[in-house]
C-alpha cells in the first residue's frame, strides 16, 4: 500500500540534475547583463517538468 503513496526514484540523480539546471541559469543571469532571463526560466520550467516526470514516476503495482 505504501509503495503507491511514496515516489520511487527511477533515476537517482533527478533532483541533482534539476538543481544544476537552475543554478547554472542563475549563474548565467548574473554573469551576462543581456541574458534573456524570462525565456531561460520558461525553458528551465519545461525541462524540469519533463525530467521530474521521468525521474520521479511512481512504480505501477
Secondary structure, DSSP 8 states (H G I E B T S, - for coil): -HHHHS---SSTTHHHHHHHHHHHHHHHHHH-TT--HHHHHHHHHHHHHHHHHHHT-----
